[in-house]
């Protein structure tokens, strides 16, 4: 009888939760109507971050903040669908880590569309086939995703959000471990799992694929094949996990960018990404970054890439703490631009 009473109380709480969620969604519909009438963006990443921080502050447990954030991720995803159908392109195919990142950012209620390349994600947004895009930009073990950096130089899109996804790799196959003759995966994943491969699979063929999802699909089709991929790929392709967390570094993390056409508002905890090419003179790079030191602006990333239209000239990618509309950031950028042959603001967004 005591257990039945507890379950009855849970049922009543569930009824109240559903009632409150529908009450919330009715207000969401009103917000969506206002946004349409005022031509305002449906997705406001800076509002999203503030909301998640606010609800976590009110959480008194026993539910953890991670669980609360996951629940609200889907509540907000449903809200986006109610306000207006949202379409998000990501570097596919389904089952890739970018697919997982897009799900983590937008939830399951928006329309997620797999693109076959990073450039295709950009083109989907530019052609207005998608509202936003999700692409990887760097990994804590293997470094920058150069295709993303190169494409950012020539696009009119802006970075409007970022997220960090802890990346754990799983060895998966239809066959037992001792039957594996070949392992498929993306080149970066092999780089992140070198020690495991050398120690445990030194005698098998290592075959590169365009994505971890493609690797998992091949492992599902071929006898004696395995893949290194994320858990979502094992679920998607019906593979057995033979070993988990096989990456060489347990803190292995990939940073992803959310791309769109909108400019975000200042939150007070922002990051701005820029790229520039320097004039060919002694001390040019020092002259470019000196304003950041003089004004006390923190740089969190510096990366260089060859310019595609000029041999032995380089484009530098820098992230700084602050928003493009902050007065001190504007002053620093104005000084930097004087020393550049090319300068571009890639976007300001809430720092994770």
Order of alpha helices (4+ residues) and beta strands (2+ residues): alpha-alpha-alpha-beta-alpha-beta-alpha-beta-beta-alpha-beta-beta-beta-alpha-alpha-beta-alpha-beta-alpha-beta-beta-beta-alpha-beta-beta-alpha-beta
